[in-house]
Amino acid sequence: MLEYLLRMMLLLPLVGGLAFGSLWLMKRFQLGIPGSATQTRSVQIIEILPVGAGSKLAVVEFGGKQHLLSINRNGVVPIASDDRGDFDAD
């Protein structure tokens, strides 16, 4: 029984350290799905502005146009879109 407890006292911190180290390395080097780093995204977040509890305004670029979106707990609502950068309400 003493031998079993000694093994556990030695191996448990070792396994925990290996798990912690692998998670740290993954976060440090941003390892992800192979091949995903070469892909470009078609949607880019330009800016996000919090306007209240659980509500935000976001400017996203998609298809060469910028879109102003209202984001809240109920969903996402498009407010305006423009390809020149000056927004006009729809």
C-alpha positions in Angstrom: 0.0 0.0 0.0 2.9 2.4 0.8 4.4 1.7 -2.6 1.1 2.6 -4.3 0.8 5.9 -2.4 4.4 6.8 -3.2 3.8 6.2 -6.9 0.7 8.3 -6.8 2.5 11.1 -5.1 5.1 11.1 -7.8 3.0 10.5 -10.9 0.0 12.8 -10.1 2.0 16.0 -10.1 3.9 14.8 -13.2 0.7 14.2 -15.1 -0.8 17.5 -13.9 2.4 19.4 -14.9 2.4 17.8 -18.4 -1.3 18.9 -18.9 -0.6 22.4 -17.7 2.5 22.7 -19.8 0.8 21.5 -23.0 -2.1 24.0 -22.4 0.5 26.8 -21.8 2.4 25.9 -25.0 -0.8 25.8 -27.0 -1.8 29.3 -25.8 1.7 30.6 -26.2 2.2 29.5 -29.8 -1.5 29.8 -30.8 -1.6 26.3 -32.2 -4.8 25.6 -34.0 -6.1 23.7 -37.0 -3.4 23.1 -39.5 -3.8 25.2 -42.6 -6.1 27.7 -41.0 -3.4 30.3 -40.7 -3.1 30.6 -44.5 -6.9 31.3 -45.0 -8.1 34.9 -45.1 -11.3 35.8 -43.5 -14.1 37.4 -45.6 -15.5 39.2 -42.5 -13.4 41.6 -40.5 -14.4 43.4 -37.3 -13.4 47.1 -37.6 -14.6 48.4 -34.3 -16.9 47.5 -31.4 -18.4 50.2 -29.1 -20.3 49.2 -25.9 -23.4 51.4 -25.5 -25.1 49.8 -22.5 -25.6 46.7 -20.4 -25.4 43.9 -23.0 -25.7 46.2 -26.0 -22.9 47.0 -28.5 -22.5 48.7 -31.9 -20.1 47.0 -34.3 -18.7 48.0 -37.6 -17.8 45.0 -39.7 -16.4 44.8 -43.2 -17.8 42.3 -45.6 -17.7 42.2 -49.4 -16.0 45.6 -49.7 -18.7 47.3 -47.7 -18.8 48.4 -44.1 -21.9 47.4 -42.1 -23.0 49.0 -38.8 -24.7 46.4 -36.6 -26.5 46.6 -33.3 -25.7 43.6 -31.0 -27.7 42.9 -27.9 -29.1 39.9 -26.0 -32.0 39.5 -28.5 -29.8 39.2 -31.5 -28.0 41.2 -34.2 -29.8 43.9 -36.2 -28.2 45.7 -39.2 -28.5 49.4 -39.0 -26.6 50.8 -42.0 -24.2 49.8 -44.7 -21.9 51.7 -47.0 -18.9 51.1 -49.2 -17.4 54.6 -48.8 -17.1 54.6 -45.0 -19.8 57.2 -44.4 -22.9 55.6 -43.1 -26.4 56.5 -44.2 -29.4 54.9 -42.4 -31.2 52.2 -44.4 
